[in-house]
Amino acid sequence: MHKTFFYLFFIVLCIFCLNNLFCSDLSSVDSKLQKQLSIVFTTPPSSLHPHNATFVQETQILSSTYEGLFSYSPVDLTAQNALIQDYKVSRNKLTWTFYIKPTAKFSDGTEITSEDIKKSWLDLLNPQQINPFASFLDCIEGVQEYRENKLDISKVAILTPEKNKLVLRLKSPTSHLPQILCHHAFSVIKENTFSGAYIIKEHNKNFTLLEKNPHYWDNKNVAIPSIMIKYNSNTEQNTFEFNCGKVQWIDGSVEIDKILDKN
């Protein structure tokens, strides 16, 4: 139990750090200081697919490259609107209606619709796959039964009455649904594209290069143009590059006692 709590706390903390890369007002940001952020992770990610990635470092990357209906606020980590402009909850709290931003687009410039979100979620729930976070949507009518291969996909209560309107029918009131939907597993996904603030420009066993998504709905408030994530378990080299200013963030092996700037 303690390990699970620590893991979840660390994920949220890391998301908080990444979210602070996005400024609500760039008018106070010196354009000369906007440069590539360099990060070091000890090992490369096992997966960069939102449906099956489970490790903290994977979450850090996916939270930047994919987005769903909600995201974590960088101020207090509450759920804030991401791809949606508004939502409504019925009086009995069993029907949730989400209105997608007309400016929401994939990185290829195509519009993000309610059908895209529905398809992403149904792929996550596929009973032929084992996706670790699929059960988080069991509050929706038909989801658990479909996951267990006991119900036809057409009976899952994820509805798309209009291209910018998504409707969910729940089994019971679930007030924390926005917090659930912040998770990267419930991002909207389309092959070879991204829905978040950054795209993966290049990825291999040595590094991952992220660049600003030009079609991201809030692109003008993304302060850092690119992020270089290197994978290196050499503690001495990581410490040296940090002290020299070649990297600004080390999430992994480092010799703490040799860090020159303890602040």
Protein Blocks (a to p, Z undefined) as FASTA:
>chain_A
ZZmmmmmmmmmmmmmmmmmmpcfblklpcfklpccdddddfbdcfbfcfklgcbfklmmm
mmmmgccfbdcdfklopacdfkbmbdcddfkopaccddddfkbccfkopacdfklmmmmm
mmmmomkbccfklmmmmmpghklmmmnopacfklpccdcfbfkbccdddfbdcfklmmmm
mpmklpccdehiafbfbdcfbdcfkbccddddfkbfklmmmmbfbdcddddfbfklmmmm
mmnopacbdcddddfklpmblZZ
